[in-house]
Amino acid sequence: MILPTKHISQENALLSIGSQVLKFLNSSKTVSTLWEEMLITYRDNQNSNIDISYEWFVLTLDFLFIIKAIELKDGLLSRRTS
């Protein structure tokens, strides 16, 4: 789940999706704004093999929070700086 396996492609592993989430978090955003931006980008990219559900997106946020890569302040997600 976190890493690719024979049932989970590299593009759909939480680690890979987490790296994409961090790219979108160049400024503080709400969860819904981040989700919508990612959906628009993946829908517009015809060559993208990434097709994630909202549940998988939330699992990715949980993973990033657990490893202290992101933080939540006043309802906004942001990259953790220290």
C-alpha positions in Angstrom: 0.0 0.0 0.0 2.7 2.5 0.9 5.2 1.0 -1.5 4.4 -0.6 -4.9 3.5 -4.3 -4.9 2.4 -6.7 -7.6 -1.2 -5.5 -7.0 -0.5 -1.8 -6.6 1.3 0.1 -9.4 4.1 2.5 -8.7 1.9 5.4 -9.7 -0.8 4.4 -7.2 1.4 3.7 -4.2 0.9 6.1 -1.3 4.5 7.1 -1.4 4.2 8.2 -5.1 0.9 10.0 -4.6 2.3 11.6 -1.5 5.1 13.1 -3.6 2.5 14.5 -6.0 0.5 16.0 -3.0 3.7 17.7 -1.8 4.2 19.3 -5.2 0.7 20.8 -5.0 1.3 22.2 -1.5 3.4 25.1 -2.5 1.1 27.2 -0.3 -1.3 26.5 2.4 -4.6 25.0 1.2 -7.8 23.4 2.4 -8.2 19.6 1.8 -11.0 20.2 -0.7 -9.0 22.8 -2.6 -6.0 20.4 -2.8 -8.2 17.5 -3.9 -9.9 19.6 -6.6 -6.5 20.9 -8.0 -5.2 17.3 -8.2 -8.3 16.1 -9.9 -8.2 18.8 -12.5 -4.5 18.2 -13.2 -4.9 14.4 -13.6 -8.0 14.7 -15.7 -6.3 17.2 -18.1 -3.2 14.9 -18.4 -4.2 12.3 -21.0 -1.0 10.3 -20.4 -1.5 10.0 -16.6 -2.0 6.4 -15.3 -2.9 7.8 -11.9 -6.5 7.2 -11.0 -7.1 7.7 -7.2 -10.2 7.8 -5.2 -10.9 10.3 -2.5 -10.4 7.6 0.1 -6.9 6.9 -1.3 -6.2 10.6 -1.3 -7.2 10.8 2.4 -5.0 7.8 3.2 -2.1 9.6 1.5 -2.7 12.7 3.7 -2.8 10.5 6.7 0.5 8.9 5.7 2.1 12.3 5.1 0.9 13.6 8.5 2.2 10.5 10.3 5.7 10.9 8.8 5.5 14.7 9.6 5.7 15.9 6.0 2.6 18.0 6.3 0.7 19.8 9.1 -2.7 21.2 9.7 -3.2 24.7 11.1 -6.4 26.6 11.2 -8.0 24.2 8.7 -5.2 24.6 6.2 -2.7 22.0 5.1 0.9 23.0 4.5 4.3 21.4 4.1 6.1 21.0 7.4 9.2 23.1 7.4 11.0 21.7 10.4 
